[in-house]
Amino acid sequence: MKLEPILEELERAAEKLGVKLSYEALAESVAGGGLCKVKGAWRVILEKRGTVGEKVASLARALAAFDTEPLFLTPLARETVERYRGKVAKADSRA
């Protein structure tokens, strides 16, 4: 299965949700990146040196904190995000 199209779709979903996405070289202790709030705005920072699969997993985990129901996602992309739903706190309840 090719993961690049799923990553691209999740990147577009983040944009539609108003979540800024960036790829950076992170310290090893950060484990692939994740969701944070910077100056009141949601942001996902992903490890740019990670595999496509690691990027998909980290971004899906971050997007699971948001209501993605109104967005069009292919069944595979939606299933990927849903795998993490319930394992993360909702974005509106975060500081």
N, C-alpha and C positions, 0 to 999 in steps of 0.2 A: 504494500500500500504506500502510495506517495503521500508524504506529510506536508510538502511545501504548499499545496493548495489549501489545506486546513489551516496552516499557519497564516497564510495571506487572508483567509476569511476571518480568522480570529483577530487579526490586526485591524481589518475594516470594522469589525464589531466594536473593538475598543474605541476607535475613532468616533463611531456613531454614538457611543455612550459618553463621549467627552473625556475619555481617559487617555492621557498623554502616554505614549509608548516610546521607550528608548532602549537601544542596545548599547551596553557598556561592558568594559572589562572589569569584572567584579572580583573582590577578594574570594579566595576559596571557601571561606567560612560562610558566605552568603548563599550558597547552594542553589544557583540558577536564577536568582532574582525573585521579584515578587511585587506585590501591591503596596503602595504607601501613599500618604497624603503630604504634599509639599505646598506650603502657603495656601492651604484651603482647597487645592485641586488634586484630584486623584491621578496617580501616575503608576505605571508599571515599568519597572526596570528589569531587563533581561540580560543574561550573560551572552555577550556577542560571540564568545568562543564555544558555546554549547552546541550540541547537535540539534538538528531540526526537531527531533522528538522531544528533547529536553525543553526547547523553546515552546513547543506546542503545549506540553504539560504545564509549564510555569504560567503561560498566558491563560490557559483554560482554568487553572486554579484561581488566578486573579479575577477572571471574568465571572466565575461562579459566585462571587460576592455581590454581583449586580443582577438586576432583573433583565434577563436577556429574552424573555418571552415575546416582547413586541418586535424584536429584530428577526429578520429572515436569516436563518442559518440552515445550511444543508443538514440532513439527518445525522451525518457523521460528525460534523462540527458541534451540533447541539448535544449529541450523546457524549462527546468528549468533555464539554463544559459540565454537563449534568453529572458526570462521574465524580466531580469535586463538590457539587452542591451538597450542603449539609455538613461538609468537612471544614468549611470556612465560615467566618462570621460575615453577616451581611454588611455591605459597604455603608449604608446609612447609619448603622449602629457603631461605626468606627469613629474614632476621634479625628 
